[in-house]
């Protein structure tokens, strides 16, 4: 069965959970330390505020 490129494909909950854990662990281990180090070294909380703002204003809805 072939799917259309624009068709949403849904994973089961277990697959989703595993993928989510993989993504967050990678983010935490690879990006978060240098991001926080940058903010601390420059005494600049603006990047943290920008990340929080971006997450807070996005509309996450399924169509």
C-alpha positions as CSV (number, residue, x, y, z in Angstrom):
1,X,0.0,0.0,0.0
2,X,1.5,3.3,-1.1
3,X,0.8,6.6,0.7
4,X,0.4,10.0,-0.8
5,X,3.4,12.3,0.1
6,X,1.0,14.8,1.9
7,X,-0.9,12.1,3.8
8,X,-0.3,12.0,7.6
9,X,1.1,8.7,8.8
10,X,0.4,7.8,12.4
11,X,2.7,5.7,14.5
12,X,1.6,3.6,17.4
13,X,2.2,4.9,20.9
14,X,5.2,2.8,21.7
15,X,7.0,3.8,18.5
16,X,6.2,7.5,19.2
17,X,7.5,7.2,22.7
18,X,10.7,5.6,21.6
19,X,11.3,8.2,18.9
20,X,10.5,11.1,21.3
21,X,12.9,9.8,23.9
22,X,15.6,9.4,21.2
23,X,15.1,13.0,20.0
24,X,15.2,14.5,23.5
25,X,18.2,12.5,24.6
26,X,20.1,13.6,21.5
27,X,19.1,17.2,22.0
28,X,20.0,17.2,25.7
29,X,23.4,15.6,25.1
30,X,24.4,17.4,21.9
31,X,22.9,20.9,22.0
32,X,21.7,21.9,25.4
33,X,25.1,22.0,27.2
34,X,26.6,24.4,24.6
35,X,23.4,26.5,24.4
36,X,23.3,26.9,28.2
37,X,27.1,27.5,28.4
38,X,26.7,30.3,25.8
39,X,23.9,31.9,27.8
40,X,25.9,31.7,31.0
41,X,29.2,32.9,29.6
42,X,27.5,35.9,27.9
43,X,25.1,36.6,30.7
44,X,22.4,36.6,28.1
45,X,19.0,35.1,28.8
46,X,17.6,36.3,25.5
47,X,18.2,33.0,23.6
48,X,16.3,31.1,26.4
49,X,13.4,33.6,26.2
50,X,13.3,33.2,22.4
51,X,13.1,29.4,22.7
52,X,10.3,29.6,25.3
53,X,8.5,32.2,23.3
54,X,8.7,30.1,20.1
55,X,7.2,27.1,21.8
56,X,4.5,29.2,23.5
57,X,3.2,30.9,20.4
58,X,3.2,28.0,18.1
59,X,-0.2,26.4,17.3
60,X,0.0,22.7,17.4
61,X,-3.1,21.3,15.8
62,X,-3.9,18.4,13.6
63,X,-5.7,19.0,10.3
